[in-house]
Amino acid sequence: MASGQVGWAAAARQVALLALVVGSGIYAWYALFGGPVTVLPWADGPIVSAAPIWLLPAWYLMAWQVLAFASLRRALIGAAVSLGLSLLTFVAALLLGLVSMALLVLPVGLAGVVLIGRDLARRDAADAAPGAGAPRLAHIAGLVVGYAGLLPALLATNDRYGMPYPPAGISAAGIFSLLAPLLLICLPHALLTLTWRAPNGPPRFMPRRAGALLLLIWLPGALALGPFWPALLPSRHAALHAELRLFRDAGGYQVGRYAGEAMRATPGPRPVALTVPEGWLGLEDRNRAPAETPRSIEIVRDPRGPAPGALLRRVRLQARWGLPALTVEPGRVALGCTEPDPAMGGVFACRQLVFEYGEASNPTLAERLPEAALVRRLYTPWAGGADVYHLVGPGLLARCRVEQRCTLVFATREGTEAEVEIPEESAALWREARGEAARLLRDAAGLTLEEAEEVPVTPAR
């Protein structure tokens, strides 16, 4: 009985140390590659992005052998072989899955797991005293159970940032609950094999090996994040989450630029450099590939510092498309337009007359632009919408949505186009908006708006 108690105590101690090492490795992976922003952005591609599928099992197998084998040399050689087999299994499953519409992914993965289990059992038998190593069935069964839980465990770690609700990764308890499934799938093999080996006893220097593995885990994070990164990770992710929320609430999709920072793009025939003005945020170009030069520059008002009386909400520099075709030729989307309004600098308003699927014009818009005031007809190749109207005049084409916003389109002498967003209720102040945009673009990017020109359209009664 006494020897059995010693054996089980040794097994429990070994399982606990193994769980600590494996869990720390999972935590380190999440710190460097998980969360909202990877610390090592150069590490990209399918092999790295899918690394938990093959690297997590390889890390566990390495830790198991280092903490269980008496021979460190045999443990390190076995760890290298396990890493190669894990990667080979992943690549084979990926390639054969592509040609079989994913039908061969699970069978190939299962075959690889069985192969790894057989190799590990052979090394275990060679290292332990005769009859003291865990049997092959224990190794294979434990790894197969872990393999069955790998995909559900990976799906359970999907931590989403920038959403209205806080992600799990901004608190220590949340990170633990997030990553616990990845550790739990390793326990079946550990319990089946280490308890079997317990009567033989683990190596006396096992705690030192565990310490060496923990140091190996800590070092990359220390170089990238600082020496206290394990304790500071939740607060770091909380700050990143708040930063992402700031830019996403402003209309972006990832962290952009703050006031005073430079943004560069090629929105026209030549590159443009813009310094984000005070009280603004710069948004990343969402339509470009990661290695591609941005084709637009977009800045928005910083919601943290409201500017009383500010007219401009958003300014976007992009390639100059020219004014959309407004024509008197029938056959396109029909617009009803008012007479030019001298108080607005000769601008007239147009709204869509006919809609598909029985849709009717917005009641507020219909009241503001009644049929009696629509004394002319124009046609455009694109539909606007029930609550959309257009302002057209000398040097102006604006698309406005009732009770929301107006987007004014201006051209620069440098060959780019500036979209300027203002509140819809301030549409009559479009000339003031133009002047404010001209000053902003001149000071921030050295660009000059073109003089007002007549819109190329000949309205007909």
Disulfide bonds with the S-S distance in Angstrom:
Cys337-Cys350 2.05
Cys400-Cys406 1.98
